[in-house]
Amino acid sequence: MDLINEAIQFIWENVALRFLTILIITIIVAFLLKVILKTVLKPLTKKTKTKVDDIVISSLSSIIFYVILLIGIKIGLSQFQLTTNVFHNLVDTLLILIMSVFLLKIINRFALLWLKEWKFKTKTTADERLIPFLQKILKAIVIILSVIFIFSGWNIDISPLLATAGIAGLAIGLAVKDSLSNILGGLQLVLDSTFKVGDKVELESGEMGVVLDIGLRSSKLKTYDNEVIHIPNGFLANAKIKNFTHPDDSIRVNVEFGVAYGSDTEKVRQVVLESIKNIDTVIEEPEPVVQFLNMSDSSLDFVGRAWVKKYTEAYSTKLKMTDEIYRALNKAGIDIPFPTRTVYTKGIE
């Protein structure tokens, strides 16, 4: 026991041996942590449904040995009475570089995972273009922060460089303001699920059609006149949009009509309701209704309301309803008025 204590005391009193002992212990700990990550944690991550933990553990296992080793070297160097911080700064720089490589690897692998698997869960192509764009931004942020930390560790004043970069960034931002607005607008449309490819939408400006694509800068809308409108995403992100496919594809069709004063309103309801129910695209639930709206100048105004399963059937159903209502009213002998005007003239003597 005394021999062991003497050996420990001898090692502790010798700076070089202390450094060597710390280095050996650090290597052992680093090796054990790496083994635990690879043989214990990594197999466990494969049993989970998500691949996020696989990416983190796999990336971490590749750098953990070097991180622990550098930390041990830094602790070992503190045992020496060094007159310079060069060695400490070198170790700190290496640690920053290793962590930067780790973060860049994480960003790349997450982007690759999204493009390979998660993109198929959405019907838009915007995420396929936005993800690489965001990937580049995040990588640039990591690199810039790494450079700042390294310069700060070496006591290099980078204030003039940051000021210059700020002015340049402001100038660039003003130059590409509209493009950035459209790109961020596209990201907002994807995250908010405002619409997806194949949805029928109507913009507050009046355009109506089916969404063909949600791109990085603009979205494509195909009108019912077979025209394609390219709309900036920045405009869409701030516009009121009517989506005919939310919450589902069913939609109500309304046809307004008028009958002459003196008509039996209950008979009008029955006749029109029976004609609407005979249309094959009209569904039973919610059931069709005929409502008496108001008494206008020259007619009693009604509206026939019916539901169809898909918005694609709405226009054709409205045409059928209009035709059937007109036929049913004529067949039942119910007059359909037209606007009249009586003009009185005064004779000239």
C-alpha positions in Angstrom: 0.0 0.0 0.0 2.8 2.3 0.9 4.5 1.5 -2.4 1.3 2.5 -4.3 1.0 5.8 -2.3 4.6 6.6 -3.0 4.2 5.9 -6.7 1.1 8.1 -6.8 2.9 10.9 -4.9 5.9 10.6 -7.3 3.7 10.8 -10.3 1.8 13.7 -8.9 4.9 15.7 -8.1 6.3 15.1 -11.6 4.5 17.4 -14.0 5.4 15.4 -17.1 4.1 12.2 -15.5 0.9 14.0 -14.3 0.3 15.1 -17.9 1.0 11.5 -19.2 -1.3 10.0 -16.6 -4.2 12.4 -17.4 -3.7 11.7 -21.1 -3.8 7.9 -20.6 -7.0 8.2 -18.4 -8.5 10.4 -21.0 -7.8 8.0 -23.8 -9.3 5.2 -21.8 -12.5 7.2 -21.0 -12.8 8.4 -24.6 -12.4 4.8 -25.9 -15.0 3.5 -23.4 -17.5 6.2 -24.3 -17.1 5.5 -28.0 -17.6 1.8 -27.4 -20.8 2.5 -25.3 -22.2 4.7 -28.1 -21.5 2.1 -30.8 -22.3 -1.1 -29.0 -25.1 0.0 -26.7 -26.8 3.2 -27.7 -26.5 2.8 -31.5 -28.4 -0.6 -31.6 -31.1 0.9 -29.3 -31.7 3.7 -31.8 -32.5 1.2 -34.5 -35.4 -0.1 -32.5 -37.1 3.3 -32.5 -39.4 4.5 -35.3 -37.6 7.8 -35.9 -34.2 8.1 -37.5 -33.4 11.3 -35.8 -31.7 9.5 -32.8 -29.8 7.3 -35.3 -28.3 10.4 -37.0 -27.3 12.1 -33.7 -25.8 9.0 -32.1 -23.9 8.0 -35.2 -22.5 11.4 -35.7 -21.6 11.8 -32.0 -19.8 8.4 -31.9 -17.5 9.5 -34.7 -16.2 12.6 -32.8 -16.6 11.7 -29.1 -13.2 10.1 -28.9 -11.4 13.3 -30.2 -13.5 15.6 -28.1 -12.7 13.8 -24.9 -9.0 13.5 -25.9 -8.7 17.2 -26.5 -10.4 18.0 -23.2 -7.9 15.7 -21.5 -5.0 17.4 -23.3 -6.3 20.8 -22.2 -6.6 19.6 -18.6 -3.1 18.1 -18.8 -1.6 21.3 -20.2 -3.0 23.2 -17.2 -0.6 21.3 -15.1 2.4 23.1 -16.7 3.3 26.6 -15.8 3.2 27.8 -19.3 4.0 31.5 -20.1 2.0 31.4 -23.3 -1.6 30.4 -24.2 -0.6 29.2 -27.6 -1.1 25.5 -26.8 -4.5 26.1 -25.0 -5.7 28.2 -28.0 -4.7 25.4 -30.3 -6.7 22.9 -28.4 -9.7 25.2 -28.2 -9.4 25.8 -32.0 -9.4 22.1 -32.6 -12.4 21.6 -30.3 -14.3 24.3 -32.2 -13.4 22.8 -35.6 -14.5 19.3 -34.5 -17.8 20.6 -33.1 -18.3 22.6 -36.3 -17.7 19.4 -38.4 -20.2 17.6 -36.1 -22.9 20.2 -36.6 -22.3 20.4 -40.4 -22.6 16.6 -40.6 -25.9 16.7 -38.6 -27.3 19.4 -40.9 -26.3 17.4 -44.0 -27.7 14.2 -42.8 -31.0 15.7 -41.6 -31.4 17.4 -45.0 -30.7 14.1 -46.8 -33.2 12.3 -44.6 -35.9 14.9 -45.4 -35.3 14.7 -49.1 -35.2 10.9 -49.2 -38.2 10.1 -46.9 -40.2 13.0 -45.5 -40.7 14.8 -48.8 -43.0 12.0 -50.0 -45.4 12.9 -47.2 -46.1 16.2 -48.9 -47.5 16.9 -52.4 -45.5 20.1 -52.9 -42.1 20.4 -54.5 -41.4 23.6 -52.4 -39.8 21.6 -49.6 -37.4 19.9 -52.1 -36.1 23.4 -53.0 -36.4 25.0 -49.6 -34.5 22.3 -47.7 -31.3 22.7 -49.7 -31.6 26.5 -49.3 -32.1 26.3 -45.5 -29.3 23.7 -45.4 -26.9 26.3 -47.0 -28.0 29.0 -44.6 -27.5 26.8 -41.5 -24.1 25.7 -42.7 -23.1 29.3 -43.3 -24.2 30.3 -39.8 -22.2 27.4 -38.3 -19.0 28.4 -40.2 -19.4 32.1 -39.4 -19.9 31.4 -35.7 -16.9 29.0 -35.7 -14.7 31.7 -37.2 -15.9 34.2 -34.6 -15.2 31.9 -31.7 -11.7 31.0 -33.1 -10.8 34.6 -33.6 -12.1 35.5 -30.1 -10.0 32.6 -28.6 -6.9 34.1 -30.2 -7.8 37.6 -29.0 -8.2 38.9 -32.5 -10.5 41.9 -32.7 -13.0 41.3 -35.5 -15.3 44.3 -34.8 -14.2 46.1 -38.0 -14.8 42.9 -40.0 -18.3 42.4 -38.4 -19.1 46.0 -39.2 -18.1 45.6 -42.8 -20.0 42.4 -43.0 -23.1 44.1 -41.5 -23.0 46.9 -44.1 -22.5 44.4 -46.9 -25.3 42.2 -45.6 -27.7 45.2 -45.4 -26.9 46.1 -49.0 -27.4 42.6 -50.2 -30.6 42.2 -48.2 -32.1 45.4 -49.7 -31.1 44.2 -53.2 -32.7 40.8 -52.8 -35.6 41.8 -50.5 -38.3 40.7 -52.9 -36.7 37.4 -53.6 -36.2 36.7 -49.9 -39.8 37.7 -49.3 -41.0 35.2 -51.8 -38.7 32.4 -50.5 -39.8 32.9 -46.9 -43.4 33.2 -48.2 -43.0 29.7 -49.8 -41.7 28.3 -46.5 -44.7 29.8 -44.7 -47.1 28.3 -47.2 -45.6 24.8 -46.7 -45.5 25.1 -42.9 -49.0 26.4 -42.6 -50.4 23.9 -45.1 -52.4 26.8 -46.7 -52.9 24.6 -49.8 -51.3 21.7 -51.6 -50.9 20.6 -55.1 -54.2 19.6 -56.6 -56.3 22.0 -54.4 -58.9 24.2 -55.9 -58.4 27.8 -54.6 -59.8 31.2 -55.2 -57.6 34.3 -54.4 -59.0 37.5 -53.0 -58.0 39.2 -56.3 -60.5 36.9 -58.1 -58.3 34.3 -59.7 -59.6 30.7 -59.4 -58.1 27.4 -60.4 -56.2 24.3 -59.3 -52.7 24.5 -57.7 -50.1 23.0 -60.1 -47.0 23.6 -58.0 -45.6 25.4 -55.0 -42.1 26.5 -56.0 -39.3 28.2 -54.2 -40.2 31.7 -55.3 -43.7 31.4 -56.9 -46.7 29.0 -57.1 -48.5 27.9 -60.3 -52.3 28.1 -60.6 -54.1 26.5 -63.5 -57.3 28.3 -64.3 -60.4 26.7 -65.9 -59.5 28.4 -69.1 -56.4 26.3 -69.3 -54.1 29.2 -68.4 -51.2 29.0 -65.9 -50.8 31.9 -63.5 -47.4 32.3 -61.7 -48.0 34.0 -58.4 -45.2 35.2 -56.1 -45.2 33.4 -52.8 -44.7 36.6 -50.9 -48.1 37.8 -52.2 -49.8 34.5 -51.4 -48.5 34.4 -47.8 -50.3 37.7 -47.1 -53.4 37.1 -49.2 -56.9 35.8 -48.3 -57.3 32.4 -50.0 -60.4 30.4 -50.3 -59.6 26.7 -50.3 -62.4 24.5 -51.7 -60.8 21.3 -50.5 -60.7 22.1 -46.8 -61.9 20.7 -44.5 -62.8 18.0 -47.2 -63.6 17.8 -50.9 -67.4 18.1 -50.5 -69.0 21.5 -51.4 -72.4 23.1 -51.6 -73.9 24.3 -54.8 -76.4 27.2 -54.8 -78.8 28.1 -57.6 -80.9 31.2 -57.2 -84.2 31.6 -59.1 -87.4 33.6 -58.9 -91.2 32.9 -59.4 -94.1 35.2 -60.0 -96.1 36.8 -57.2 -99.1 34.7 -56.4 -97.3 31.4 -56.7 -97.7 28.8 -54.0 -94.4 28.9 -52.1 -94.8 25.4 -50.7 -95.5 23.9 -54.1 -92.4 25.7 -55.5 -90.3 24.1 -52.7 -91.6 20.6 -53.4 -91.3 20.9 -57.2 -87.7 22.3 -57.1 -86.6 19.9 -54.3 -87.8 16.9 -56.2 -85.9 18.0 -59.4 -82.7 18.6 -57.4 -82.8 15.1 -55.7 -83.0 13.4 -59.1 -79.5 14.7 -60.1 -77.0 11.8 -59.7 -74.1 13.9 -58.4 -76.2 15.4 -55.5 -75.6 13.5 -52.3 -78.3 12.7 -49.7 -76.5 13.9 -46.6 -76.5 16.8 -46.1 -79.9 16.8 -47.8 -80.8 19.4 -50.5 -83.0 22.3 -49.4 -85.0 25.0 -51.1 -85.3 28.3 -49.2 -87.6 31.3 -49.7 -85.2 34.3 -49.5 -87.1 37.5 -50.1 -89.8 39.4 -52.0 -88.1 41.5 -54.6 -89.6 44.1 -56.9 -90.9 41.7 -59.6 -90.4 38.2 -58.1 -90.4 35.9 -55.1 -86.7 34.9 -54.7 -85.7 31.4 -53.8 -82.4 29.4 -53.7 -81.8 25.7 -54.2 -78.9 24.3 -52.2 -77.4 20.9 -52.7 -74.1 19.1 -51.8 -71.7 17.2 -54.0 -68.9 14.8 -52.9 -66.1 16.6 -54.8 -65.5 20.2 -55.8 -64.7 19.0 -59.3 -68.4 18.2 -59.7 -69.7 21.6 -58.5 -69.8 23.5 -61.8 -71.4 20.7 -63.8 -73.9 20.1 -61.0 -74.8 23.8 -60.9 -75.6 23.7 -64.7 -77.7 20.6 -64.2 -79.6 22.1 -61.3 -80.3 25.3 -63.3 -81.6 23.3 -66.2 -83.7 20.9 -64.0 -85.2 23.8 -61.9 -86.3 25.6 -65.1 -87.9 22.5 -66.6 -89.6 21.6 -63.3 -91.1 25.1 -62.9 -92.4 25.1 -66.5 -93.8 21.6 -66.2 -95.7 22.6 -62.9 -97.1 25.7 -64.5 -95.3 28.1 -62.2 -94.5 31.4 -63.8 -90.9 32.6 -63.9 -91.2 36.4 -64.1 -88.9 38.8 -66.0 -88.2 42.4 -65.1 -91.0 44.8 -66.3 -91.2 48.5 -66.4 -94.3 50.7 -67.0 -93.7 54.0 -68.8 -96.2 56.8 -68.5 -96.1 59.6 -71.1 -97.9 62.9 -71.0 -99.3 64.1 -74.2 -98.3 67.5 -75.5 -101.1 69.9 -76.4 
